[in-house]
Structures are given as C-alpha cells and as structure tokens.
Amino acid sequence: MSKPVKEVISGDYQRRYADINAACVISVVGLDAISTNRLRGELTARKIRLQVVNNSLVRRALGDCPLGPLASALQGPCALVTGGDSIIDVAKTLVALKKTYAKIELKIGMVEGDPELLDVEQMAKLKSRVEMLGEAAMMILSPGRRLAGCISSPGGKIAGCVRAIIDKAEKAAAPAGEPAAA
C-alpha cells in the first residue's frame, strides 16, 4: 500500500472514530461471505457498526483519540464494533451472536473512555446505563414507599375502626324489621 493511500485510510479512521469513546474488538476471520453479510445485517438492525481495520493504520490514527488505549492493544485480524445504545448492550449482542456465528472471536473492549480494557465476555456481564439508572431510581424511591406505607398504615386502621363504628350505629338505628343500608 502506498504512503498516500495509507494517509487517506488513516485520516478516514481518525474522522470516523475521533468522537467515539467505547468500542469492542472482534475477529471475523473464518466466517464465509454469506455469514459475514448476515452478521453485519443483524448488527445494523440494532444500530451497531462493524468495520474490519488495518491495525497499524488504526494505531496511527487513534493515538490521540479516546480509543487510543484500545488501538494500542490490537493484535491479529481485527474489526472494531461501535454504536448501539451503549457499549455494554453491544457486548451483550456480540456474546449472543457468538452462539449463531461460532467462528467469531470476541477479543477486548473499552467502556466509555476508561483506559482499562476488558474482555468482551466480561463487558457483557456488566450492567448497562439503563439498568444502572433503573436501579438508582429504585433505591431512591424505596425509602419513600416505606415512609408512605408507615404513614398510611395507621390511617387505614383508624378508617377501618371508624367504619365499624358507623356500621354498628346504622344497625342500631335501623328498625327491627328493615335491613340496614350498606
């Protein structure tokens, strides 16, 4: 590959991945063309992008970008997987697709600009942003629900006692031959 071609490809990588701070690295070597096309279609349906990259050009392009630590760890045939709602969801999708496409090799990934690299299987076990927000909301609401239960419980007991007194008074006030109104 000539130097101008390498510069063009490296510039394309730099433009494409400059603002991305999370990605997974996989290898699709061993998949035939039909399987690769199906895999790309399934990923595209989930708004996930897969791009086979040249390691040396990616290292050069992403040295100063948020994906720099990931680029420096690329070894062998690699494809960068980005997109989706979160990189955790992408990792979970890749692990699920590994069952269908057994020849996919799941390598490493980077979560939200964290320089620590994780195996894709480890990333899939983490909680996604949506799951963490839901858990935080549950923790915030739980004491409020308990407090509301503590406040409403004695009130309910008092209301039940008042209702029993009213029913007893209605039965006493009703004539002997007529049933009391409910």
N, C-alpha and C positions, 0 to 999 in steps of 0.2 A: 504494500500500500504506500503510495507516495505521500510526502510530507503535507502538501496542500489538502489532500483528501483526509488525512488524519486530523488536520486542524479543523476542517469543516465538521467532521463527525464529533470531535471533542467539543466544539462550540455548540453543536446541537444538544449533546448530553448536558452541557452546562446550562443552557437555556431551559431545557426540559426539567431538570432536577434542582435548579437553584433554590426554589421556594419550598421544596419538599423536605420534611424533617423525619420521615418514618418510611421504612421500606423493608421488604423481605427479599432474600436472595434464594433462588432455587435453580435447579438444573433440569432442563427438559431433554437432555441427551438420552436417546433410546426410544423416545416417542416417535412414531411414524407421522407422516404429514397429516393424515386424517385425524389422528388422536390429538395432535397439536392444535389443529384447527378447532376441534370440538372443545378442547380445554380453553382456548382463547375466547370462544363464543360464550362458554359458561361464565368465565371471568368478566367479560364485557357486559353480560346481562346484569351482573352485580356491581357494575361501575368500577371494576378493577382492571388495571392495565398491566400487561406483561410485556417486557422488552428484553430480548437477548442482547447482551452488550459485550463489547470488547474490553476486557479487564484493564489493560494498560491505558486505553483512552479514557475510560471512566475514572481511573485513579487520577489521571492528569486533570480531568475536567472538574472533579468534585473535591479536590484537595482542600479548598477554602470554604466549601458549602457545608450546610448542616449534615449532609450524608457522608462527610469526609471519613469518619471512623469506619463506616460500612465499606466504603470504596477501598480502603487500605487492606481490608480483610478478604477481598475477593480472590478465590483460588479456583482454577479449573474453569470449565464451561459454566457460565452464569447467566441468569436472567433476573432483572430487577422487577419486583411486583409492587405496585403502588396503587393508591386510590381507595375506594370503598369509604364507608362511614368512619372507620378507624382501622389502624393497622392491626389491632387485636382481632377485629372481625375478618380482616384479610387472612391472618394466620389461621383462624378457625376454618375459614373456607378452604384454604390450601390443605389443611390436615384432612378435611372431609373429602376433598377431591383426590387425595393420595390413595384412598380406597378404590376409586374408579380407575385412576391412572397410576398404577403401581410403579412405573418407571420414573416418576418424578422424584427427584432428590431434594428434600427440604433442607436447606443449609442454615443460614443465620438471618437475623433481622435486627432492626433498630427501632426503638419505640420513642416517638416524639422528641427527637434530638438528644436523647440520652446516649452518651458515648459508650455505655456498656452494651455489648452485643449479646443477644440471646439466641438460642436455637428456636426455630420456628415452632416446634412442638411445645417448648416452654412458653412461648408467647401466646399460643392458643389456649393455655391453661389460665392465663391472666384474665382479669375482669375488664370488660370494655368500658369506655367512658359512660355510656348509657346505663350499664349495670351499676357502676360506682355512684352515679348521680341518684339512681333509684334507691340504692342502699342508704345514701346520705339523707335523702328525703324521708325514708322510713325511720331512721334514727332521730331525725328532728321531730317528726310527728308523733312518735311513740310516747314521749312524756306527756304531750298534750292530750292524747287519747286516755292515758291513765288518769290524768287530772280531771278530765271531763267525766270519766266513769266514777271517780271518787265523789265528785260534786253531784252527779245525777242519781247515784245510788240511794243516798238518804232521802233525797227529794221524792224518788219513786216510792220508797217505803211509806213516807208521810202521806203521799197522794193515795196510796192503797188503803191506809188506815182511815183517811177522810172519806173515801168512797164506801168503805164498810160501815162507817157511822151513818152516812146518808142512806144507804140501803136499809139499815136497821130502823132508822127513823121513818122511812117511807112505809115499811111493812107495819110498823106500829100505828101509823096514822091511817092506813087503809082500813075500810070497814071489813068485818069478818068474812063476808060473802064474796067480795071482789078481790081479784088477784092484784098484787102491787104492780105498778108500771115500771118497766125496766129502763 
